[in-house]
Structures are given as C-alpha cells and as structure tokens.
Amino acid sequence: MSIKIEMLRCFRAVADHGSLAEAAVVLGRTPSAVSMMLKQFEDHVGAPLFETARKSRVTALGQQVQDETRRELEHFDRTVATIEGLSRAELGYVRLAVTPSLAQSVLPPILQRFLADHPKVRVDMRDMDSATVQQELQAERADIGLASLGALPGLDAHRLFTDRFGVLCRDDHPLARDWDRLGWQDLSDIPFIANGLCDQIRDAGFQPILAGARLMVRNTASLLGLVRAGVGVTILPRLVVSPETHGLAFLPLADTDARREVWMISQPHHGLPPAARALVAAIRAANLQSDG
C-alpha cells in the first residue's frame, strides 16, 4: 500500500495533539477510523511512530517523520491553493501587447480596475507598433493584443471602437487658427512627422504629404513631445489626444472619412489561462465608445 496524503494528515493530527480523540475531532472522523489509518501508516513505515498506545509521545523516528510530514503537507496545501487560485483568476500572469497610443489613452482605467479586482494577478504590458503586436500574437508570445489590426486567422477578435483622424499641432500654430478653411493642400509646405498610423489613411491628397515626411516617430510620447516643441505637425486619431494634453490642438479632418479601427485580438478562448480570460472580459466590459 502506498502512502496517501490522508495518512500524512492523520499522523500529523495525532502527533500534534497527542490524542486519537482530539485528532479525530480535528479531522472530522471517528477515533477508530483515525486509529486504523494510523496503523496502516505505521505498517507501511515498518516501525512504531509513537512510544505508547495512547499516542501521547512520538518516537525518535516519529519526530523525524513528523517534521517531514509537516513540510510535505504545507507544500501540498500551497500547491492546491495556487491551482485553485489560478483556476479562479485570483492568481496568474497575463502577457499584453499594445500600441503606445492605446497604452496611454485607453488602458490605464481598465488596468486600474482589473488589478484592484485581481490583486494577485501580474500583467506584463509591452507597447509596440501594430505589426509587432501581430507578430507577438502569432508567435504565442502574447495572450492579448490591442492594435489597429482587424481579425487574424486562428485568433479571437473583437472590434473595440473607431475614432477619426485629425491633424495635431501646437495650439498656437497658424493651422489651429484657420483650420476650418483649410485642407490637405495646406499641409504641403509644413514639416510633417509621420507615424505608424499614417498608413491607414488612403486619401490621395495625403499621400504626397506622407511621402515628403523626413521624420518617422513610432512612440506616442516622443511624437507628442516633438509636436509640442514645434518640430512639425502630425496626424493621429482623436482618442490619442486626451483633454489633459496641454499645448496641443487636434484639428478634425473635414475632407476625409478615414478612421482608425481598434481591435482586441487574443489567443483562442479555450487556450487562454483564466487570468487572461478575466482581462479580456474586463476590456470588453469597458464598452469603449467610438467618437463621432
């Protein structure tokens, strides 16, 4: 007969309490059942573990077995608690790949609530451009991706929202004063800073402006800093520019219907760990609204 975890619990209870009757109460079993299981354990060990039939004192071997039993049961209980915590999304690790603009403008309130509701879950969020988000998802190095991608084969996809593009410039720039009377052609002689989202604008009037850009910046914080410093203007979606973005003006494009689509792409639901499933649910529950 092999040693079972119940035998270890039985032996530990008797050794800790020095009495079959008290151990039986702790274990929720009858004294005779405890006595029988303890005998099976001693038979397997092949030596007595208690000095007397009253089980009030352990032998020298019993003391060593008691120490080992305590360590094993504590390890077993921790393992069970971890497994149960993982299954309930109370514990876990989520790998999140997201574009910089979404990391700054959309995710902070969602992650704040999620981490408060799941205090033992860790989230590894890495920002990158949309193409790299796709690569990380397809290589299974990310559980969830937020980017302007659209549906991808073999992955779950959910469109979160859309927002319109506009020109971003300093709030004292001449464009900000006269924008309601201007269009694409009025950007042709102004230094333009390209960014990773510009490829989503297909308007013919924008293509010469994009082709003439001498500076490409993919990080949103760096891009905003350069525009604020007067290095040039750029084009970004509306929700990238928060009301707290001081010193900058967002000028909606009147002569285009170009919009950014933001998608949440994740590994198939059945393959996601519970913590990642919980974060997917939290992002969807945020019910992000499209502008305009």
Buried (B, 14 or more C-beta within 10 A) or exposed (E): EEBEEEBBBBBBBBBBBBBBEBBBBBBEBEBEBBBEBBEBBBEEBEEEBBEEEEBBEBBEEBEEBBEEBBEBBEEEEEEEEBEEBBEEBBBBEBBBBBBBBBBBBBBEEBBEEBBEEBEEBEBEBBBBBBEBBBBBBBEEEBBBBBBBBEEBEEBBBEBBBBBBBBBBBBEEBEBBEEBEEBEBEBBEEBBBBBBBBBEBBEBEBBEEBBEEBEBEBBBBEEBBEBBBEEBBBBBBBBBBBEEEBEEBBBBBBEEBEBBBBBBBBBBEEEEBBBBBBBBBEBBEEBEBEBEE
